[in-house]
Structures are given as C-alpha cells and as structure tokens.
Amino acid sequence: MQPLKRYVDAGRHDFIAVAGRNHRVYAGYQYALRRHNRKTVVTSDTDLCAEGPPGSGNTFFITGFEIANPGASIASHHHVFAQMERAVLFSVPLLLIVREPAACVLSRAVSFRDPIMIGPVYRQWLSFWQRAVNYVDDSVLIDFDTMTSVPARVIERLNMKFGTEFSSDFPSRDGVFAEMDRRRAEKNLPMDINPNRPDDRKLQMRSYLRPFVENHRLARPAAALYQQVMERIAQHV
C-alpha cells in the first residue's frame, strides 16, 4: 500500500463530490485545470449523458453503447450531479444508472485495495443520489441488474423517451469485456486487478473489504436513500 497516495485519492474523491454539486463550478474546474476528461463534460453537442456513482457499471454500458453507436458523443464517468444539471440545461438525453450503494462502494474500493477509500466513495454515492433522485422525470433511470442483463432494452427506453434513434444492437457480455480489456491495454493501464470485469483476485479483495463496507457509519443512510431511488424507479417503469 501507498498510504500518502491513498489519502490523496480519498481527498480527491471528497473534492469532486463537493465541486460536482454545481455545474458551473464543476465545468470551470475541468476546463481551468485542463483535466483529461474535460472533453466528456456535457455540452450542447453531446448525444447522450450516462452517469452513476463510481462502481455503478458505467464502463460496461458505455463500452457496449459505443460499439453499437460508433461516433456518438457521450458524456460519462464524472459521477457527479453537475453532469445531470448540464444535460437538462442543454436538453441532452440522460441515463442514470443506480446500483445498491454497498455494492458500488465495494466495487470502487477493490480498485484501491484499501479501506481508507470506503468513506469517500460512500460520500460520493450520497452526494450523487441526494440530487439525482430529483431528476427522475428528466431521465431514463435504470437499475444495475437490468442494465447488465438486458442493455438493449435500456437503449430502447432512451429512444422512446427522447425520440432518439440509437442502435440497440448491444454486443455480447464477452464482447464488451474483450473491448474493455483492449482499451485498458491500449492505454497501458495495469491489468493485475481489472476494475471493470470479474476476477478471482477481486473476489478475495472483496471478502477482505466487505466487513468495512457493511459496517461503515454511512452504510445505513445510503441504504435508506437507495430505497427511495428504487421506489422512484418503480413509479416510472
């Protein structure tokens, strides 16, 4: 472990959660510091905004969507409310992915292999959904299980709600994972524990981190908010 780097990572998660509450502040931060992902901030030219807290399965859906819709301009992976605010402001089709909070936090914490990340990731989950729950009427809200099992149906719902013509020819699960691996290799990202797909070593790390996640002081308020979000999904199916 690298304690100092982990504290820096934890602080960055908390900073992003705060900055991401306002679309002007967040966009200013991305552009002023020339963040590498500023190109995926929502603009009037964006075709789709797809967001969810870290660990929600964003990469799986976006990878498959891009294969089915090459050339589409997609805003994603910022994991902040500001993206939703901008999507509504610019009338951009908006997809929100909801996953049970402990599962999200565990998935993200595995990437860092350190319990110190659990608090910041819980806070980012809460910061996201405390505001996103009010945007249900402006979005297609989908749960993690539906998104991973029948992703083509998600695209069909986007087309129905927003009048878009996205292709729903979503690739197979194995095809998506293969493309995710190819992209990681292309970027020279470490492959020892791939955060975006099943892995035996991830299962071992999950077993170690799970008690920290389940017993964290933010687990209960996050679970209560998750129930509210799921009730909103039920009302809009």
C-alpha positions, 0 to 999 in steps of 0.5 A: 500500500501507498498510504500518502497516495491513498489519502490523496485519492480519498481527498480527491474523491471528497473534492469532486463530490463537493465541486460536482454539486454545481455545474458551473463550478464543476465545468470551470474546474475541468476546463481551468485545470485542463483535466483529461476528461474535460472533453466528456463534460456535457455540452450542447453537442453531446448525444447522450449523458450516462452517469452513476456513482463510481462502481455503478457499471458505467464502463460496461454500458458505455463500452457496449453503447459505443460499439453499437453507436460508433461516433456518438458523443457521450458524456460519462464517468464524472459521477457527479450531479453537475453532469445531470444539471448540464444535460437538462440545461442543454436538453441532452438525453440522460441515463442514470444508472443506480446500483445498491450503494454497498455494492458500488462502494465495494466495487470502487474500493477493490480498485484501491485495495484499501479501506481508507477509500470506503468513506469517500466513495460512500460520500460520493454515492450520497452526494450523487443520489441526494440530487439525482433522485430529483431528476427522475422525470428528466431521465431514463433511470435504470437499475444495475441488474437490468442494465447488465442483463438486458442493455438493449432494452435500456437503449430502447427506453432512451429512444422512446423517451427522447425520440432518439434513434440509437442502435440497440444492437448491444454486443455480447457480455464477452464482447464488451469485456474483450473491448474493455480489456483492449482499451485498458491495454491500449492505454497501458493501464495495469491489468493485475486487478481489472476494475471493470470485469470479474476476477478471482483476485477481486473476489478475495479483495472483496471478502477482505473489504466487505466487513468495512463496507457493511459496517461503515457509519454511512452504510445505513443512510445510503441504504435508506436513500437507495430505497427511495431511488428504487421506489422512484424507479418503480413509479416510472417503469 
